[in-house]
Amino acid sequence: MTIPLLMATAAVAFAADRSLKVAVASRCQPNQRLVLAGVALTHRRNRSAWLVASPPLRLVGEWLVLAGMLIALLHAVPRAPSPGGAVAVGLLLGGTAGNAVDVWRHAAIVDVIDLGWWPVFNLADAAIVAGVVVGLLAAGGLL
């Protein structure tokens, strides 16, 4: 029961993140702000020092991160007996995959949600944070 829930959560988090990024990128140039239905969206490309590393170094690093994610997932899935645990791992997996696609395609993470009082972020970031919170609640027996 928990594996289908985990995979569905990951798929929804990934698809929502990618869809919003593609929609904003198709309507805005980088650093351009757009307001839709009262929500501010800004197309930003976030390049950290790691993301601008030389391509061979970045590729090795990306593969190491991907291998680490796979190992963590394989260890987490059997230990996610509750639906809350499955949702937490699914959110973490979907959010991480959304940002990983950005790194592979753009050598940057695409951020789009602009609250004005917080740095611009994306749905993948929100899914990762939500996954941590849900995971802590599930581990504490609150979910």
C-alpha contacts under 8 A as a table, 3 or more apart, distances in Angstrom:
res1	aa1	res2	aa2	distance
1	M	4	P	5.99
1	M	5	L	6.68
2	T	5	L	5.04
2	T	6	L	5.97
2	T	80	A	7.25
2	T	81	P	6.80
2	T	82	S	7.04
2	T	83	P	5.85
2	T	86	A	5.54
3	I	6	L	4.96
3	I	7	M	6.13
3	I	77	V	7.27
3	I	86	A	6.90
4	P	7	M	5.13
4	P	8	A	5.97
5	L	8	A	5.12
5	L	9	T	6.02
5	L	83	P	7.27
5	L	86	A	6.28
5	L	87	V	6.65
5	L	90	G	7.73
6	L	9	T	5.24
6	L	10	A	6.18
6	L	86	A	4.65
6	L	87	V	5.43
6	L	88	A	7.86
6	L	89	V	6.46
6	L	90	G	4.49
6	L	91	L	7.99
7	M	10	A	5.06
7	M	11	A	6.07
7	M	90	G	6.05
8	A	11	A	5.06
8	A	12	V	6.14
8	A	90	G	7.41
9	T	12	V	5.21
9	T	13	A	6.12
9	T	87	V	6.00
9	T	90	G	4.91
9	T	91	L	6.06
9	T	94	G	7.31
10	A	13	A	5.23
10	A	14	F	6.04
10	A	89	V	7.86
10	A	90	G	4.17
10	A	91	L	5.41
10	A	92	L	7.48
10	A	93	L	5.71
10	A	94	G	4.02
10	A	95	G	7.49
11	A	14	F	5.16
11	A	15	A	5.94
11	A	90	G	7.89
11	A	94	G	6.13
12	V	15	A	5.14
12	V	16	A	5.94
12	V	94	G	7.42
13	A	16	A	5.33
13	A	17	D	6.17
13	A	90	G	7.91
13	A	91	L	6.17
13	A	94	G	5.01
13	A	95	G	6.12
13	A	123	L	7.56
13	A	124	A	6.96
13	A	127	A	6.51
14	F	17	D	5.26
14	F	18	R	6.14
14	F	94	G	4.53
14	F	95	G	5.99
14	F	97	A	6.62
14	F	98	G	5.30
14	F	124	A	7.07
15	A	18	R	5.20
15	A	19	S	5.88
16	A	19	S	5.19
16	A	20	L	6.18
16	A	123	L	7.13
17	D	20	L	5.43
17	D	21	K	6.24
17	D	95	G	7.56
17	D	98	G	6.25
17	D	122	N	6.91
17	D	123	L	4.88
17	D	124	A	5.57
18	R	21	K	5.17
18	R	22	V	6.07
18	R	98	G	6.42
19	S	22	V	5.23
19	S	23	A	6.05
20	L	23	A	5.10
20	L	24	V	6.12
20	L	112	V	7.91
20	L	123	L	7.87
21	K	24	V	5.29
21	K	25	A	5.98
21	K	110	V	6.94
21	K	111	D	7.53
21	K	112	V	6.66
21	K	122	N	7.80
22	V	25	A	5.10
22	V	26	S	6.02
23	A	26	S	5.28
23	A	27	R	6.54
24	V	27	R	5.24
24	V	28	C	5.83
24	V	41	L	7.24
24	V	42	T	7.74
24	V	43	H	6.50
24	V	112	V	7.04
25	A	28	C	5.26
25	A	29	Q	6.67
25	A	30	P	7.68
25	A	43	H	6.37
26	S	29	Q	7.98
28	C	31	N	7.90
28	C	32	Q	5.65
28	C	33	R	7.15
28	C	34	L	7.16
28	C	42	T	7.69
28	C	43	H	6.28
29	Q	32	Q	5.40
29	Q	43	H	6.61
30	P	42	T	7.71
30	P	43	H	4.92
30	P	44	R	5.48
30	P	45	R	7.03
31	N	42	T	5.99
31	N	43	H	5.16
31	N	44	R	5.26
32	Q	42	T	5.64
32	Q	43	H	5.90
33	R	40	A	6.83
33	R	41	L	5.64
33	R	42	T	4.30
33	R	43	H	6.78
34	L	40	A	5.79
34	L	41	L	5.09
34	L	42	T	6.20
35	V	38	G	5.92
35	V	39	V	5.40
35	V	40	A	4.38
35	V	41	L	5.98
36	L	39	V	5.27
36	L	40	A	6.53
36	L	41	L	7.57
39	V	114	D	7.80
39	V	115	L	7.89
40	A	113	I	6.57
40	A	114	D	5.31
40	A	115	L	6.65
41	L	112	V	5.22
41	L	113	I	4.91
41	L	114	D	5.27
42	T	111	D	7.36
42	T	112	V	4.81
42	T	113	I	6.27
42	T	114	D	5.93
42	T	120	V	7.27
43	H	110	V	7.06
43	H	111	D	6.18
43	H	112	V	4.95
44	R	110	V	5.69
44	R	111	D	5.08
44	R	112	V	6.22
44	R	120	V	7.54
45	R	108	A	5.59
45	R	109	I	5.62
45	R	110	V	4.66
45	R	111	D	6.22
46	N	108	A	5.27
46	N	109	I	5.03
46	N	110	V	6.19
46	N	111	D	6.92
47	R	50	W	7.85
47	R	51	L	5.71
47	R	52	V	6.75
47	R	107	A	7.11
47	R	108	A	4.74
47	R	109	I	6.66
48	S	51	L	5.26
48	S	52	V	6.71
48	S	108	A	7.54
49	A	52	V	5.46
49	A	53	A	6.50
50	W	53	A	5.31
50	W	58	R	7.23
51	L	58	R	6.93
51	L	103	V	7.13
51	L	107	A	5.61
51	L	108	A	6.18
52	V	58	R	7.91
52	V	107	A	6.84
53	A	57	L	6.46
53	A	58	R	5.77
54	S	57	L	5.42
54	S	58	R	6.05
55	P	58	R	5.01
55	P	59	L	5.94
56	P	59	L	5.11
56	P	60	V	6.28
57	L	60	V	5.25
57	L	61	G	6.16
58	R	61	G	4.97
58	R	62	E	5.99
59	L	62	E	5.05
59	L	63	W	6.20
60	V	63	W	5.23
60	V	64	L	6.21
61	G	64	L	5.06
61	G	65	V	6.16
62	E	65	V	5.08
62	E	66	L	6.04
63	W	66	L	4.95
63	W	67	A	6.00
64	L	67	A	5.07
64	L	68	G	6.09
65	V	68	G	5.01
65	V	69	M	6.13
66	L	69	M	5.05
66	L	70	L	6.21
67	A	70	L	5.10
67	A	71	I	6.20
68	G	71	I	5.13
68	G	72	A	6.06
69	M	72	A	5.07
69	M	73	L	5.98
70	L	73	L	5.03
70	L	74	L	6.12
71	I	74	L	5.16
71	I	75	H	6.27
72	A	75	H	5.14
72	A	76	A	5.93
73	L	76	A	4.93
73	L	77	V	5.93
73	L	89	V	7.56
73	L	93	L	7.96
74	L	77	V	5.65
74	L	78	P	7.31
75	H	78	P	6.36
75	H	79	R	6.94
76	A	79	R	5.12
76	A	80	A	6.18
76	A	89	V	7.31
77	V	80	A	5.25
77	V	86	A	7.28
77	V	89	V	7.58
78	P	81	P	6.99
80	A	83	P	7.45
80	A	84	G	7.92
80	A	85	G	4.72
80	A	86	A	5.47
80	A	89	V	7.97
81	P	85	G	6.68
81	P	86	A	7.36
82	S	85	G	5.20
82	S	86	A	6.47
82	S	138	A	7.34
82	S	143	L	7.76
83	P	86	A	5.03
83	P	87	V	6.16
83	P	143	L	7.88
84	G	87	V	5.11
84	G	88	A	6.13
84	G	134	V	6.49
84	G	135	G	6.88
84	G	137	L	7.91
84	G	138	A	5.35
84	G	143	L	5.54
85	G	88	A	5.03
85	G	89	V	6.27
85	G	134	V	7.28
85	G	135	G	5.65
85	G	138	A	5.64
85	G	139	A	7.44
86	A	89	V	5.28
86	A	90	G	6.04
87	V	90	G	4.97
87	V	91	L	6.05
87	V	131	G	7.20
87	V	134	V	7.44
88	A	91	L	5.24
88	A	92	L	6.26
88	A	130	A	7.42
88	A	131	G	4.18
88	A	132	V	6.56
88	A	133	V	7.79
88	A	134	V	5.30
88	A	135	G	4.91
89	V	92	L	5.07
89	V	93	L	6.02
89	V	131	G	6.44
89	V	135	G	7.39
90	G	93	L	5.08
90	G	94	G	5.94
90	G	131	G	7.49
91	L	94	G	5.21
91	L	95	G	5.91
91	L	127	A	5.18
91	L	128	I	5.98
91	L	130	A	7.03
91	L	131	G	4.91
92	L	95	G	5.32
92	L	96	T	5.98
92	L	127	A	6.39
92	L	128	I	4.72
92	L	129	V	7.90
92	L	131	G	5.20
92	L	132	V	7.36
93	L	96	T	5.24
93	L	97	A	6.03
93	L	128	I	7.89
94	G	97	A	5.15
94	G	98	G	6.17
94	G	124	A	7.11
94	G	127	A	7.35
95	G	98	G	5.11
95	G	99	N	6.46
95	G	123	L	7.27
95	G	124	A	3.84
95	G	125	D	6.21
95	G	126	A	7.59
95	G	127	A	5.19
95	G	128	I	5.32
96	T	99	N	5.31
96	T	100	A	6.03
96	T	124	A	6.55
96	T	125	D	7.93
96	T	128	I	6.91
97	A	100	A	4.90
97	A	101	V	6.19
97	A	124	A	7.98
98	G	101	V	5.42
98	G	102	D	6.74
98	G	124	A	5.66
99	N	102	D	5.11
99	N	103	V	6.41
99	N	109	I	5.97
99	N	110	V	7.71
99	N	124	A	6.24
99	N	125	D	7.87
100	A	103	V	5.07
100	A	104	W	6.24
100	A	109	I	7.96
101	V	104	W	5.16
101	V	105	R	5.99
102	D	105	R	5.16
102	D	106	H	5.49
102	D	107	A	6.77
102	D	108	A	6.01
102	D	109	I	5.11
102	D	110	V	6.31
103	V	106	H	5.48
103	V	107	A	4.41
103	V	108	A	4.93
103	V	109	I	5.72
104	W	107	A	5.85
105	R	108	A	7.95
106	H	109	I	7.29
110	V	122	N	7.19
111	D	120	V	5.83
111	D	121	F	4.61
111	D	122	N	4.76
112	V	120	V	6.14
112	V	121	F	5.80
112	V	122	N	5.42
113	I	120	V	5.39
113	I	121	F	5.23
113	I	122	N	5.61
113	I	123	L	7.83
114	D	118	W	7.23
114	D	119	P	6.97
114	D	120	V	4.72
114	D	121	F	6.89
115	L	118	W	5.74
115	L	119	P	7.53
115	L	120	V	7.03
116	G	119	P	7.33
116	G	120	V	7.85
121	F	125	D	6.43
121	F	126	A	7.76
122	N	125	D	5.40
122	N	126	A	6.55
123	L	126	A	4.89
123	L	127	A	6.03
124	A	127	A	5.03
124	A	128	I	6.22
125	D	128	I	5.15
125	D	129	V	6.33
126	A	129	V	5.20
126	A	130	A	6.00
127	A	130	A	4.98
127	A	131	G	5.88
128	I	131	G	5.00
128	I	132	V	6.35
129	V	132	V	5.20
129	V	133	V	6.35
130	A	133	V	5.08
130	A	134	V	5.99
131	G	134	V	5.14
131	G	135	G	5.85
132	V	135	G	5.02
132	V	136	L	6.15
133	V	136	L	5.19
133	V	137	L	6.23
134	V	137	L	5.05
134	V	138	A	6.00
134	V	143	L	7.82
135	G	138	A	5.02
135	G	139	A	5.96
136	L	139	A	5.05
136	L	140	G	6.10
137	L	140	G	5.11
137	L	141	G	6.35
137	L	142	L	5.09
137	L	143	L	5.90
138	A	141	G	5.10
138	A	142	L	5.56
138	A	143	L	4.67
139	A	142	L	7.51
140	G	143	L	7.83
